[in-house]
Amino acid sequence: MIPRIIIADDHPAILHGCQVVLLNDSSFAKIQATATSVPELFSALESHECDVLIVDYSMPGADMDGLHMLGVLNRTLPEPARAGTDR
């Protein structure tokens, strides 16, 4: 199975670098969406299924800090998506 990935970071160089590395071998992963802010991230998660989420801890565009954002993600993502996290 090719993992479906969403990448969220407000730095264009990081987004581009992740895409280059992950798409270097197109059979390794499929990038479902990218986001440059917290609202874009939540919109991408509503629109696309993903197996892996690569997310910057501190992004602009929301009235929440990184810890709050991660808490919301932890509560709203399906259980299999959180399987690798420490609780």
PDB file of N, CA, C and O in Angstrom:
ATOM      1  N   MET A   1       0.831  -1.175   0.000  1.00  0.00           N
ATOM      2  CA  MET A   1       0.000   0.000   0.000  1.00  0.00           C
ATOM      3  C   MET A   1       0.884   1.250   0.000  1.00  0.00           C
ATOM      4  O   MET A   1       1.843   1.334   0.767  1.00  0.00           O
ATOM      5  N   ILE A   2       0.568   2.198  -0.841  1.00  0.00           N
ATOM      6  CA  ILE A   2       1.283   3.466  -0.891  1.00  0.00           C
ATOM      7  C   ILE A   2       0.624   4.409   0.119  1.00  0.00           C
ATOM      8  O   ILE A   2      -0.574   4.674   0.020  1.00  0.00           O
ATOM      9  N   PRO A   3       1.395   4.922   1.096  1.00  0.00           N
ATOM     10  CA  PRO A   3       0.786   5.817   2.084  1.00  0.00           C
ATOM     11  C   PRO A   3       0.354   7.146   1.460  1.00  0.00           C
ATOM     12  O   PRO A   3       1.045   7.723   0.620  1.00  0.00           O
ATOM     13  N   ARG A   4      -0.815   7.604   1.905  1.00  0.00           N
ATOM     14  CA  ARG A   4      -1.350   8.894   1.464  1.00  0.00           C
ATOM     15  C   ARG A   4      -0.956   9.922   2.524  1.00  0.00           C
ATOM     16  O   ARG A   4      -1.219   9.733   3.711  1.00  0.00           O
ATOM     17  N   ILE A   5      -0.323  11.013   2.082  1.00  0.00           N
ATOM     18  CA  ILE A   5       0.281  11.955   3.013  1.00  0.00           C
ATOM     19  C   ILE A   5      -0.297  13.352   2.827  1.00  0.00           C
ATOM     20  O   ILE A   5      -0.534  13.797   1.704  1.00  0.00           O
ATOM     21  N   ILE A   6      -0.518  14.037   3.948  1.00  0.00           N
ATOM     22  CA  ILE A   6      -0.820  15.464   3.946  1.00  0.00           C
ATOM     23  C   ILE A   6       0.330  16.146   4.669  1.00  0.00           C
ATOM     24  O   ILE A   6       0.732  15.723   5.753  1.00  0.00           O
ATOM     25  N   ILE A   7       0.859  17.210   4.062  1.00  0.00           N
ATOM     26  CA  ILE A   7       1.969  17.956   4.644  1.00  0.00           C
ATOM     27  C   ILE A   7       1.469  19.356   4.978  1.00  0.00           C
ATOM     28  O   ILE A   7       0.869  20.022   4.135  1.00  0.00           O
ATOM     29  N   ALA A   8       1.716  19.803   6.208  1.00  0.00           N
ATOM     30  CA  ALA A   8       1.302  21.133   6.629  1.00  0.00           C
ATOM     31  C   ALA A   8       2.482  21.871   7.236  1.00  0.00           C
ATOM     32  O   ALA A   8       3.026  21.460   8.261  1.00  0.00           O
ATOM     33  N   ASP A   9       2.870  22.958   6.597  1.00  0.00           N
ATOM     34  CA  ASP A   9       3.959  23.798   7.097  1.00  0.00           C
ATOM     35  C   ASP A   9       3.822  25.165   6.448  1.00  0.00           C
ATOM     36  O   ASP A   9       3.470  25.263   5.273  1.00  0.00           O
ATOM     37  N   ASP A  10       4.096  26.220   7.203  1.00  0.00           N
ATOM     38  CA  ASP A  10       3.943  27.566   6.654  1.00  0.00           C
ATOM     39  C   ASP A  10       5.189  28.066   5.931  1.00  0.00           C
ATOM     40  O   ASP A  10       5.205  29.195   5.441  1.00  0.00           O
ATOM     41  N   HIS A  11       6.220  27.252   5.859  1.00  0.00           N
ATOM     42  CA  HIS A  11       7.449  27.621   5.158  1.00  0.00           C
ATOM     43  C   HIS A  11       7.483  26.922   3.793  1.00  0.00           C
ATOM     44  O   HIS A  11       7.549  25.694   3.731  1.00  0.00           O
ATOM     45  N   PRO A  12       7.439  27.694   2.698  1.00  0.00           N
ATOM     46  CA  PRO A  12       7.426  27.096   1.355  1.00  0.00           C
ATOM     47  C   PRO A  12       8.612  26.174   1.087  1.00  0.00           C
ATOM     48  O   PRO A  12       8.467  25.170   0.390  1.00  0.00           O
ATOM     49  N   ALA A  13       9.782  26.501   1.632  1.00  0.00           N
ATOM     50  CA  ALA A  13      10.959  25.654   1.395  1.00  0.00           C
ATOM     51  C   ALA A  13      10.784  24.275   2.029  1.00  0.00           C
ATOM     52  O   ALA A  13      11.213  23.270   1.462  1.00  0.00           O
ATOM     53  N   ILE A  14      10.163  24.228   3.189  1.00  0.00           N
ATOM     54  CA  ILE A  14       9.922  22.934   3.857  1.00  0.00           C
ATOM     55  C   ILE A  14       8.915  22.113   3.060  1.00  0.00           C
ATOM     56  O   ILE A  14       9.124  20.923   2.825  1.00  0.00           O
ATOM     57  N   LEU A  15       7.817  22.756   2.644  1.00  0.00           N
ATOM     58  CA  LEU A  15       6.818  22.044   1.830  1.00  0.00           C
ATOM     59  C   LEU A  15       7.451  21.487   0.562  1.00  0.00           C
ATOM     60  O   LEU A  15       7.257  20.321   0.220  1.00  0.00           O
ATOM     61  N   HIS A  16       8.203  22.326  -0.125  1.00  0.00           N
ATOM     62  CA  HIS A  16       8.842  21.886  -1.370  1.00  0.00           C
ATOM     63  C   HIS A  16       9.836  20.760  -1.103  1.00  0.00           C
ATOM     64  O   HIS A  16       9.865  19.770  -1.834  1.00  0.00           O
ATOM     65  N   GLY A  17      10.642  20.903  -0.071  1.00  0.00           N
ATOM     66  CA  GLY A  17      11.627  19.864   0.254  1.00  0.00           C
ATOM     67  C   GLY A  17      10.977  18.528   0.572  1.00  0.00           C
ATOM     68  O   GLY A  17      11.445  17.484   0.117  1.00  0.00           O
ATOM     69  N   CYS A  18       9.906  18.554   1.348  1.00  0.00           N
ATOM     70  CA  CYS A  18       9.187  17.303   1.658  1.00  0.00           C
ATOM     71  C   CYS A  18       8.628  16.675   0.393  1.00  0.00           C
ATOM     72  O   CYS A  18       8.695  15.459   0.215  1.00  0.00           O
ATOM     73  N   GLN A  19       8.073  17.506  -0.488  1.00  0.00           N
ATOM     74  CA  GLN A  19       7.522  16.979  -1.731  1.00  0.00           C
ATOM     75  C   GLN A  19       8.614  16.359  -2.592  1.00  0.00           C
ATOM     76  O   GLN A  19       8.411  15.289  -3.167  1.00  0.00           O
ATOM     77  N   VAL A  20       9.754  17.004  -2.690  1.00  0.00           N
ATOM     78  CA  VAL A  20      10.859  16.480  -3.501  1.00  0.00           C
ATOM     79  C   VAL A  20      11.325  15.136  -2.953  1.00  0.00           C
ATOM     80  O   VAL A  20      11.511  14.180  -3.706  1.00  0.00           O
ATOM     81  N   VAL A  21      11.512  15.074  -1.643  1.00  0.00           N
ATOM     82  CA  VAL A  21      12.006  13.835  -1.033  1.00  0.00           C
ATOM     83  C   VAL A  21      10.973  12.714  -1.181  1.00  0.00           C
ATOM     84  O   VAL A  21      11.327  11.597  -1.558  1.00  0.00           O
ATOM     85  N   LEU A  22       9.710  12.999  -0.890  1.00  0.00           N
ATOM     86  CA  LEU A  22       8.685  11.965  -0.929  1.00  0.00           C
ATOM     87  C   LEU A  22       8.323  11.539  -2.345  1.00  0.00           C
ATOM     88  O   LEU A  22       7.969  10.382  -2.573  1.00  0.00           O
ATOM     89  N   LEU A  23       8.409  12.455  -3.289  1.00  0.00           N
ATOM     90  CA  LEU A  23       8.036  12.120  -4.663  1.00  0.00           C
ATOM     91  C   LEU A  23       9.219  11.673  -5.510  1.00  0.00           C
ATOM     92  O   LEU A  23       9.054  11.363  -6.690  1.00  0.00           O
ATOM     93  N   ASN A  24      10.414  11.636  -4.916  1.00  0.00           N
ATOM     94  CA  ASN A  24      11.597  11.173  -5.637  1.00  0.00           C
ATOM     95  C   ASN A  24      11.371   9.773  -6.196  1.00  0.00           C
ATOM     96  O   ASN A  24      11.803   9.455  -7.304  1.00  0.00           O
ATOM     97  N   ASP A  25      10.699   8.955  -5.426  1.00  0.00           N
ATOM     98  CA  ASP A  25      10.316   7.612  -5.862  1.00  0.00           C
ATOM     99  C   ASP A  25       8.797   7.574  -5.800  1.00  0.00           C
ATOM    100  O   ASP A  25       8.237   7.391  -4.719  1.00  0.00           O
ATOM    101  N   SER A  26       8.120   7.740  -6.917  1.00  0.00           N
ATOM    102  CA  SER A  26       6.665   7.903  -6.922  1.00  0.00           C
ATOM    103  C   SER A  26       5.922   6.702  -6.357  1.00  0.00           C
ATOM    104  O   SER A  26       4.738   6.814  -6.038  1.00  0.00           O
ATOM    105  N   SER A  27       6.579   5.563  -6.225  1.00  0.00           N
ATOM    106  CA  SER A  27       5.906   4.409  -5.650  1.00  0.00           C
ATOM    107  C   SER A  27       5.998   4.400  -4.127  1.00  0.00           C
ATOM    108  O   SER A  27       5.419   3.532  -3.474  1.00  0.00           O
ATOM    109  N   PHE A  28       6.729   5.370  -3.556  1.00  0.00           N
ATOM    110  CA  PHE A  28       6.898   5.405  -2.098  1.00  0.00           C
ATOM    111  C   PHE A  28       5.696   6.017  -1.399  1.00  0.00           C
ATOM    112  O   PHE A  28       5.235   5.487  -0.388  1.00  0.00           O
ATOM    113  N   ALA A  29       5.179   7.127  -1.921  1.00  0.00           N
ATOM    114  CA  ALA A  29       4.092   7.821  -1.241  1.00  0.00           C
ATOM    115  C   ALA A  29       3.293   8.649  -2.233  1.00  0.00           C
ATOM    116  O   ALA A  29       3.753   8.955  -3.334  1.00  0.00           O
ATOM    117  N   LYS A  30       2.078   9.006  -1.813  1.00  0.00           N
ATOM    118  CA  LYS A  30       1.237   9.897  -2.602  1.00  0.00           C
ATOM    119  C   LYS A  30       0.869  11.079  -1.720  1.00  0.00           C
ATOM    120  O   LYS A  30       0.263  10.910  -0.662  1.00  0.00           O
ATOM    121  N   ILE A  31       1.236  12.267  -2.160  1.00  0.00           N
ATOM    122  CA  ILE A  31       0.886  13.462  -1.401  1.00  0.00           C
ATOM    123  C   ILE A  31      -0.542  13.845  -1.780  1.00  0.00           C
ATOM    124  O   ILE A  31      -0.825  14.203  -2.923  1.00  0.00           O
ATOM    125  N   GLN A  32      -1.430  13.762  -0.800  1.00  0.00           N
ATOM    126  CA  GLN A  32      -2.839  14.058  -1.014  1.00  0.00           C
ATOM    127  C   GLN A  32      -3.098  15.559  -1.055  1.00  0.00           C
ATOM    128  O   GLN A  32      -3.901  16.036  -1.857  1.00  0.00           O
ATOM    129  N   ALA A  33      -2.400  16.312  -0.172  1.00  0.00           N
ATOM    130  CA  ALA A  33      -2.627  17.751  -0.086  1.00  0.00           C
ATOM    131  C   ALA A  33      -1.491  18.383   0.699  1.00  0.00           C
ATOM    132  O   ALA A  33      -0.751  17.710   1.416  1.00  0.00           O
ATOM    133  N   THR A  34      -1.373  19.703   0.542  1.00  0.00           N
ATOM    134  CA  THR A  34      -0.459  20.483   1.365  1.00  0.00           C
ATOM    135  C   THR A  34      -1.254  21.632   1.962  1.00  0.00           C
ATOM    136  O   THR A  34      -2.284  22.039   1.425  1.00  0.00           O
ATOM    137  N   ALA A  35      -0.761  22.149   3.081  1.00  0.00           N
ATOM    138  CA  ALA A  35      -1.420  23.268   3.754  1.00  0.00           C
ATOM    139  C   ALA A  35      -0.365  24.196   4.325  1.00  0.00           C
ATOM    140  O   ALA A  35       0.702  23.757   4.753  1.00  0.00           O
ATOM    141  N   THR A  36      -0.680  25.494   4.325  1.00  0.00           N
ATOM    142  CA  THR A  36       0.268  26.469   4.861  1.00  0.00           C
ATOM    143  C   THR A  36      -0.268  27.161   6.116  1.00  0.00           C
ATOM    144  O   THR A  36       0.374  28.067   6.647  1.00  0.00           O
ATOM    145  N   SER A  37      -1.435  26.738   6.585  1.00  0.00           N
ATOM    146  CA  SER A  37      -2.012  27.307   7.802  1.00  0.00           C
ATOM    147  C   SER A  37      -2.889  26.255   8.465  1.00  0.00           C
ATOM    148  O   SER A  37      -3.211  25.228   7.866  1.00  0.00           O
ATOM    149  N   VAL A  38      -3.266  26.523   9.697  1.00  0.00           N
ATOM    150  CA  VAL A  38      -4.120  25.581  10.429  1.00  0.00           C
ATOM    151  C   VAL A  38      -5.489  25.431   9.745  1.00  0.00           C
ATOM    152  O   VAL A  38      -5.947  24.301   9.577  1.00  0.00           O
ATOM    153  N   PRO A  39      -6.157  26.521   9.345  1.00  0.00           N
ATOM    154  CA  PRO A  39      -7.435  26.328   8.637  1.00  0.00           C
ATOM    155  C   PRO A  39      -7.294  25.499   7.355  1.00  0.00           C
ATOM    156  O   PRO A  39      -8.151  24.669   7.053  1.00  0.00           O
ATOM    157  N   GLU A  40      -6.210  25.728   6.603  1.00  0.00           N
ATOM    158  CA  GLU A  40      -5.981  24.923   5.396  1.00  0.00           C
ATOM    159  C   GLU A  40      -5.769  23.457   5.758  1.00  0.00           C
ATOM    160  O   GLU A  40      -6.228  22.568   5.041  1.00  0.00           O
ATOM    161  N   LEU A  41      -5.079  23.201   6.861  1.00  0.00           N
ATOM    162  CA  LEU A  41      -4.852  21.826   7.304  1.00  0.00           C
ATOM    163  C   LEU A  41      -6.172  21.127   7.607  1.00  0.00           C
ATOM    164  O   LEU A  41      -6.400  20.010   7.144  1.00  0.00           O
ATOM    165  N   PHE A  42      -7.049  21.779   8.386  1.00  0.00           N
ATOM    166  CA  PHE A  42      -8.323  21.151   8.722  1.00  0.00           C
ATOM    167  C   PHE A  42      -9.206  20.976   7.484  1.00  0.00           C
ATOM    168  O   PHE A  42      -9.948  19.999   7.384  1.00  0.00           O
ATOM    169  N   SER A  43      -9.129  21.908   6.555  1.00  0.00           N
ATOM    170  CA  SER A  43      -9.862  21.764   5.299  1.00  0.00           C
ATOM    171  C   SER A  43      -9.334  20.574   4.497  1.00  0.00           C
ATOM    172  O   SER A  43     -10.114  19.794   3.949  1.00  0.00           O
ATOM    173  N   ALA A  44      -8.017  20.439   4.432  1.00  0.00           N
ATOM    174  CA  ALA A  44      -7.409  19.311   3.715  1.00  0.00           C
ATOM    175  C   ALA A  44      -7.809  17.984   4.351  1.00  0.00           C
ATOM    176  O   ALA A  44      -8.072  17.009   3.646  1.00  0.00           O
ATOM    177  N   LEU A  45      -7.855  17.946   5.673  1.00  0.00           N
ATOM    178  CA  LEU A  45      -8.235  16.708   6.361  1.00  0.00           C
ATOM    179  C   LEU A  45      -9.700  16.344   6.114  1.00  0.00           C
ATOM    180  O   LEU A  45     -10.055  15.165   6.099  1.00  0.00           O
ATOM    181  N   GLU A  46     -10.548  17.355   5.920  1.00  0.00           N
ATOM    182  CA  GLU A  46     -11.953  17.088   5.606  1.00  0.00           C
ATOM    183  C   GLU A  46     -12.116  16.606   4.167  1.00  0.00           C
ATOM    184  O   GLU A  46     -13.034  15.843   3.864  1.00  0.00           O
ATOM    185  N   SER A  47     -11.224  17.052   3.282  1.00  0.00           N
ATOM    186  CA  SER A  47     -11.368  16.762   1.855  1.00  0.00           C
ATOM    187  C   SER A  47     -10.600  15.529   1.384  1.00  0.00           C
ATOM    188  O   SER A  47     -10.936  14.943   0.355  1.00  0.00           O
ATOM    189  N   HIS A  48      -9.573  15.137   2.130  1.00  0.00           N
ATOM    190  CA  HIS A  48      -8.692  14.064   1.676  1.00  0.00           C
ATOM    191  C   HIS A  48      -8.453  13.053   2.784  1.00  0.00           C
ATOM    192  O   HIS A  48      -8.298  13.410   3.952  1.00  0.00           O
ATOM    193  N   GLU A  49      -8.426  11.795   2.399  1.00  0.00           N
ATOM    194  CA  GLU A  49      -8.019  10.761   3.340  1.00  0.00           C
ATOM    195  C   GLU A  49      -6.503  10.731   3.395  1.00  0.00           C
ATOM    196  O   GLU A  49      -5.834  10.957   2.387  1.00  0.00           O
ATOM    197  N   CYS A  50      -5.964  10.453   4.571  1.00  0.00           N
ATOM    198  CA  CYS A  50      -4.510  10.340   4.653  1.00  0.00           C
ATOM    199  C   CYS A  50      -4.133   9.265   5.662  1.00  0.00           C
ATOM    200  O   CYS A  50      -4.863   8.983   6.612  1.00  0.00           O
ATOM    201  N   ASP A  51      -2.981   8.685   5.424  1.00  0.00           N
ATOM    202  CA  ASP A  51      -2.419   7.683   6.329  1.00  0.00           C
ATOM    203  C   ASP A  51      -1.338   8.303   7.205  1.00  0.00           C
ATOM    204  O   ASP A  51      -1.085   7.843   8.318  1.00  0.00           O
ATOM    205  N   VAL A  52      -0.697   9.364   6.684  1.00  0.00           N
ATOM    206  CA  VAL A  52       0.398  10.033   7.389  1.00  0.00           C
ATOM    207  C   VAL A  52       0.156  11.532   7.325  1.00  0.00           C
ATOM    208  O   VAL A  52      -0.181  12.078   6.275  1.00  0.00           O
ATOM    209  N   LEU A  53       0.333  12.186   8.461  1.00  0.00           N
ATOM    210  CA  LEU A  53       0.225  13.636   8.526  1.00  0.00           C
ATOM    211  C   LEU A  53       1.557  14.188   9.018  1.00  0.00           C
ATOM    212  O   LEU A  53       2.008  13.866  10.118  1.00  0.00           O
ATOM    213  N   ILE A  54       2.181  15.025   8.188  1.00  0.00           N
ATOM    214  CA  ILE A  54       3.414  15.706   8.573  1.00  0.00           C
ATOM    215  C   ILE A  54       3.012  17.149   8.841  1.00  0.00           C
ATOM    216  O   ILE A  54       2.580  17.856   7.930  1.00  0.00           O
ATOM    217  N   VAL A  55       3.153  17.587  10.085  1.00  0.00           N
ATOM    218  CA  VAL A  55       2.614  18.894  10.452  1.00  0.00           C
ATOM    219  C   VAL A  55       3.611  19.700  11.275  1.00  0.00           C
ATOM    220  O   VAL A  55       4.258  19.180  12.184  1.00  0.00           O
ATOM    221  N   ASP A  56       3.717  20.975  10.937  1.00  0.00           N
ATOM    222  CA  ASP A  56       4.509  21.925  11.705  1.00  0.00           C
ATOM    223  C   ASP A  56       3.754  22.217  13.001  1.00  0.00           C
ATOM    224  O   ASP A  56       2.531  22.357  13.000  1.00  0.00           O
ATOM    225  N   TYR A  57       4.482  22.305  14.084  1.00  0.00           N
ATOM    226  CA  TYR A  57       3.875  22.537  15.393  1.00  0.00           C
ATOM    227  C   TYR A  57       3.342  23.959  15.524  1.00  0.00           C
ATOM    228  O   TYR A  57       2.386  24.196  16.262  1.00  0.00           O
ATOM    229  N   SER A  58       3.947  24.896  14.822  1.00  0.00           N
ATOM    230  CA  SER A  58       3.581  26.300  14.974  1.00  0.00           C
ATOM    231  C   SER A  58       3.301  26.908  13.601  1.00  0.00           C
ATOM    232  O   SER A  58       4.221  27.189  12.832  1.00  0.00           O
ATOM    233  N   MET A  59       2.013  27.105  13.306  1.00  0.00           N
ATOM    234  CA  MET A  59       1.623  27.700  12.024  1.00  0.00           C
ATOM    235  C   MET A  59       0.651  28.845  12.276  1.00  0.00           C
ATOM    236  O   MET A  59      -0.098  28.816  13.253  1.00  0.00           O
ATOM    237  N   PRO A  60       0.656  29.847  11.412  1.00  0.00           N
ATOM    238  CA  PRO A  60      -0.264  30.969  11.578  1.00  0.00           C
ATOM    239  C   PRO A  60      -1.674  30.621  11.097  1.00  0.00           C
ATOM    240  O   PRO A  60      -1.904  29.578  10.486  1.00  0.00           O
ATOM    241  N   GLY A  61      -2.595  31.514  11.388  1.00  0.00           N
ATOM    242  CA  GLY A  61      -3.919  31.403  10.789  1.00  0.00           C
ATOM    243  C   GLY A  61      -4.967  30.743  11.647  1.00  0.00           C
ATOM    244  O   GLY A  61      -6.000  30.314  11.132  1.00  0.00           O
ATOM    245  N   ALA A  62      -4.734  30.650  12.931  1.00  0.00           N
ATOM    246  CA  ALA A  62      -5.762  30.084  13.801  1.00  0.00           C
ATOM    247  C   ALA A  62      -5.612  30.696  15.188  1.00  0.00           C
ATOM    248  O   ALA A  62      -4.547  31.190  15.558  1.00  0.00           O
ATOM    249  N   ASP A  63      -6.675  30.652  15.922  1.00  0.00           N
ATOM    250  CA  ASP A  63      -6.632  31.157  17.290  1.00  0.00           C
ATOM    251  C   ASP A  63      -6.260  30.037  18.251  1.00  0.00           C
ATOM    252  O   ASP A  63      -6.879  29.869  19.301  1.00  0.00           O
ATOM    253  N   MET A  64      -5.245  29.281  17.875  1.00  0.00           N
ATOM    254  CA  MET A  64      -4.801  28.200  18.752  1.00  0.00           C
ATOM    255  C   MET A  64      -3.299  28.016  18.589  1.00  0.00           C
ATOM    256  O   MET A  64      -2.746  28.227  17.510  1.00  0.00           O
ATOM    257  N   ASP A  65      -2.657  27.622  19.670  1.00  0.00           N
ATOM    258  CA  ASP A  65      -1.227  27.331  19.583  1.00  0.00           C
ATOM    259  C   ASP A  65      -1.045  25.896  19.126  1.00  0.00           C
ATOM    260  O   ASP A  65      -2.019  25.166  18.943  1.00  0.00           O
ATOM    261  N   GLY A  66       0.203  25.492  18.944  1.00  0.00           N
ATOM    262  CA  GLY A  66       0.497  24.162  18.438  1.00  0.00           C
ATOM    263  C   GLY A  66      -0.023  23.039  19.315  1.00  0.00           C
ATOM    264  O   GLY A  66      -0.502  22.024  18.809  1.00  0.00           O
ATOM    265  N   LEU A  67       0.068  23.214  20.625  1.00  0.00           N
ATOM    266  CA  LEU A  67      -0.404  22.181  21.544  1.00  0.00           C
ATOM    267  C   LEU A  67      -1.909  21.990  21.413  1.00  0.00           C
ATOM    268  O   LEU A  67      -2.396  20.860  21.397  1.00  0.00           O
ATOM    269  N   HIS A  68      -2.645  23.093  21.320  1.00  0.00           N
ATOM    270  CA  HIS A  68      -4.092  23.004  21.144  1.00  0.00           C
ATOM    271  C   HIS A  68      -4.428  22.345  19.808  1.00  0.00           C
ATOM    272  O   HIS A  68      -5.317  21.496  19.739  1.00  0.00           O
ATOM    273  N   MET A  69      -3.708  22.740  18.729  1.00  0.00           N
ATOM    274  CA  MET A  69      -3.936  22.155  17.411  1.00  0.00           C
ATOM    275  C   MET A  69      -3.723  20.634  17.457  1.00  0.00           C
ATOM    276  O   MET A  69      -4.528  19.872  16.921  1.00  0.00           O
ATOM    277  N   LEU A  70      -2.639  20.205  18.097  1.00  0.00           N
ATOM    278  CA  LEU A  70      -2.371  18.769  18.182  1.00  0.00           C
ATOM    279  C   LEU A  70      -3.444  18.051  18.990  1.00  0.00           C
ATOM    280  O   LEU A  70      -3.803  16.916  18.674  1.00  0.00           O
ATOM    281  N   GLY A  71      -3.958  18.702  20.027  1.00  0.00           N
ATOM    282  CA  GLY A  71      -5.052  18.112  20.807  1.00  0.00           C
ATOM    283  C   GLY A  71      -6.304  17.935  19.968  1.00  0.00           C
ATOM    284  O   GLY A  71      -6.967  16.900  20.039  1.00  0.00           O
ATOM    285  N   VAL A  72      -6.629  18.954  19.170  1.00  0.00           N
ATOM    286  CA  VAL A  72      -7.804  18.860  18.279  1.00  0.00           C
ATOM    287  C   VAL A  72      -7.592  17.732  17.274  1.00  0.00           C
ATOM    288  O   VAL A  72      -8.504  16.943  17.026  1.00  0.00           O
ATOM    289  N   LEU A  73      -6.406  17.652  16.697  1.00  0.00           N
ATOM    290  CA  LEU A  73      -6.116  16.574  15.748  1.00  0.00           C
ATOM    291  C   LEU A  73      -6.252  15.214  16.416  1.00  0.00           C
ATOM    292  O   LEU A  73      -6.817  14.287  15.838  1.00  0.00           O
ATOM    293  N   ASN A  74      -5.736  15.098  17.627  1.00  0.00           N
ATOM    294  CA  ASN A  74      -5.795  13.829  18.350  1.00  0.00           C
ATOM    295  C   ASN A  74      -7.235  13.403  18.627  1.00  0.00           C
ATOM    296  O   ASN A  74      -7.560  12.217  18.578  1.00  0.00           O
ATOM    297  N   ARG A  75      -8.095  14.379  18.917  1.00  0.00           N
ATOM    298  CA  ARG A  75      -9.496  14.060  19.205  1.00  0.00           C
ATOM    299  C   ARG A  75     -10.319  13.807  17.951  1.00  0.00           C
ATOM    300  O   ARG A  75     -11.302  13.068  18.003  1.00  0.00           O
ATOM    301  N   THR A  76      -9.938  14.405  16.823  1.00  0.00           N
ATOM    302  CA  THR A  76     -10.795  14.324  15.636  1.00  0.00           C
ATOM    303  C   THR A  76     -10.352  13.301  14.597  1.00  0.00           C
ATOM    304  O   THR A  76     -11.170  12.830  13.807  1.00  0.00           O
ATOM    305  N   LEU A  77      -9.074  12.956  14.589  1.00  0.00           N
ATOM    306  CA  LEU A  77      -8.626  11.964  13.607  1.00  0.00           C
ATOM    307  C   LEU A  77      -9.070  10.575  14.031  1.00  0.00           C
ATOM    308  O   LEU A  77      -9.167  10.292  15.226  1.00  0.00           O
ATOM    309  N   PRO A  78      -9.340   9.707  13.067  1.00  0.00           N
ATOM    310  CA  PRO A  78      -9.738   8.346  13.411  1.00  0.00           C
ATOM    311  C   PRO A  78      -8.625   7.610  14.154  1.00  0.00           C
ATOM    312  O   PRO A  78      -7.447   7.936  14.004  1.00  0.00           O
ATOM    313  N   GLU A  79      -8.993   6.647  14.929  1.00  0.00           N
ATOM    314  CA  GLU A  79      -8.043   5.902  15.771  1.00  0.00           C
ATOM    315  C   GLU A  79      -6.831   5.368  15.012  1.00  0.00           C
ATOM    316  O   GLU A  79      -5.714   5.536  15.502  1.00  0.00           O
ATOM    317  N   PRO A  80      -6.980   4.732  13.840  1.00  0.00           N
ATOM    318  CA  PRO A  80      -5.787   4.227  13.162  1.00  0.00           C
ATOM    319  C   PRO A  80      -4.772   5.316  12.824  1.00  0.00           C
ATOM    320  O   PRO A  80      -3.571   5.051  12.777  1.00  0.00           O
ATOM    321  N   ALA A  81      -5.253   6.548  12.586  1.00  0.00           N
ATOM    322  CA  ALA A  81      -4.340   7.633  12.249  1.00  0.00           C
ATOM    323  C   ALA A  81      -3.490   8.041  13.446  1.00  0.00           C
ATOM    324  O   ALA A  81      -2.425   8.636  13.284  1.00  0.00           O
ATOM    325  N   ARG A  82      -3.964   7.720  14.648  1.00  0.00           N
ATOM    326  CA  ARG A  82      -3.233   8.082  15.850  1.00  0.00           C
ATOM    327  C   ARG A  82      -2.442   6.921  16.420  1.00  0.00           C
ATOM    328  O   ARG A  82      -1.868   7.046  17.502  1.00  0.00           O
ATOM    329  N   ALA A  83      -2.396   5.812  15.736  1.00  0.00           N
ATOM    330  CA  ALA A  83      -1.791   4.590  16.279  1.00  0.00           C
ATOM    331  C   ALA A  83      -0.340   4.768  16.683  1.00  0.00           C
ATOM    332  O   ALA A  83       0.112   4.111  17.620  1.00  0.00           O
ATOM    333  N   GLY A  84       0.411   5.635  16.007  1.00  0.00           N
ATOM    334  CA  GLY A  84       1.825   5.780  16.317  1.00  0.00           C
ATOM    335  C   GLY A  84       2.140   6.858  17.326  1.00  0.00           C
ATOM    336  O   GLY A  84       3.315   7.106  17.596  1.00  0.00           O
ATOM    337  N   THR A  85       1.132   7.517  17.904  1.00  0.00           N
ATOM    338  CA  THR A  85       1.385   8.618  18.835  1.00  0.00           C
ATOM    339  C   THR A  85       1.425   8.123  20.268  1.00  0.00           C
ATOM    340  O   THR A  85       0.795   7.124  20.615  1.00  0.00           O
ATOM    341  N   ASP A  86       2.166   8.829  21.084  1.00  0.00           N
ATOM    342  CA  ASP A  86       2.181   8.549  22.533  1.00  0.00           C
ATOM    343  C   ASP A  86       1.003   9.260  23.168  1.00  0.00           C
ATOM    344  O   ASP A  86       0.710  10.412  22.846  1.00  0.00           O
ATOM    345  N   ARG A  87       0.339   8.574  24.061  1.00  0.00           N
ATOM    346  CA  ARG A  87      -0.804   9.209  24.748  1.00  0.00           C
ATOM    347  C   ARG A  87      -0.554   9.288  26.211  1.00  0.00           C
ATOM    348  O   ARG A  87      -1.397   9.789  26.955  1.00  0.00           O
TER     349      ARG A  87
END
